[in-house]
Structure formats: structure tokens, C-alpha cells
Amino acid sequence: MSYIVLAYTIYLAVTLALTIWVAHTLFRNGHVFLVDIFHGNTTLATAVNKLLLTGFYLINIGYAIYTLQVHRAIITAQDIIEGLSIKIGAIILILGCMHFMNMFILFRLRKKADHQRSHTQGAQY
């Protein structure tokens, strides 16, 4: 097996494993926020959570495949490690940014839901 094929194999394995792990963690822990945002409507929260999970997979796996090509010669094991560190590091940074973006959006939605709840409760009295 050539070094380039080895680099592709390692890159895809690590990227897919990281994407699946992060997606599963966000899916599991984000559900609570969505239930709160949707005022206890677990059916809607679950549906939105599944849609977010699907989008997360599409964006991250799509980007990983899009950036698969290596633009420099890989002749030694050192070249593999250096090339993979750049590519996998970029994927990790993107996953982290997407996580913080999701958290920001969820907190904004939660704040808006709390604000609407307080106005609805205030109008009842």
C-alpha cells in the first residue's frame, strides 16, 4: 500500500470517528435544551434534534471528503503525520466551531422562549 492510500485511510477513519462521536454527544445532550425551547413538546424537540444531527453529518462528512485530496508529495511516514496533523486539526477546529455555533443558537432560542414564557404568564395575571 502506498503512503498516500495509507494517509487517506487514516484521515477518513479519524475524521469519521470524530464526527460520529461529536454528533452523538451533541444529539444526546442537546435534546434537553430543545425540549425546553419547545415548551416541553418532546415530539417536536426530537424531530428538530434529528434534523440537526442529519445536517451536522452532511456538513462535516461532506467537508472531510471534499478536502480529502493531498496537495503535496507523501514519501515518508513523517510526511503522513505532518499532512494528517493539518487535515485532522482543521476538522477538529471545524467541529469545535460548529459545536459553539450550535450552543449559541440553542441558548439564544432558549432565552427567546423564556422571554415569551414570561410575557405570556404576565398577561394571564
C-alpha angles and dihedrals in degrees: 000000000000122000092247093057090047090051091050091049094049092044094051094044094050094041094049092046092050093046093050093046094049093043092050092048093049092045094050097044099035094061092078091057092048092051089053093046091051093048096250096315097142094178092058092041091052092048093050091045091054091049090050089050092051092049091047091054093046094050098044100039090042091053092046092053092042091055096042096108116098114219099197136059116272107204104143139035088252089060090054093052094046094046093046092048090059095044098042091042089055091050091050091050091049092049090050092049091049089050092053091044090053091047091049092051093046092050091048091050091047091050090050091048091050090049092051091047092052092050092047092050092046091052091054094062 
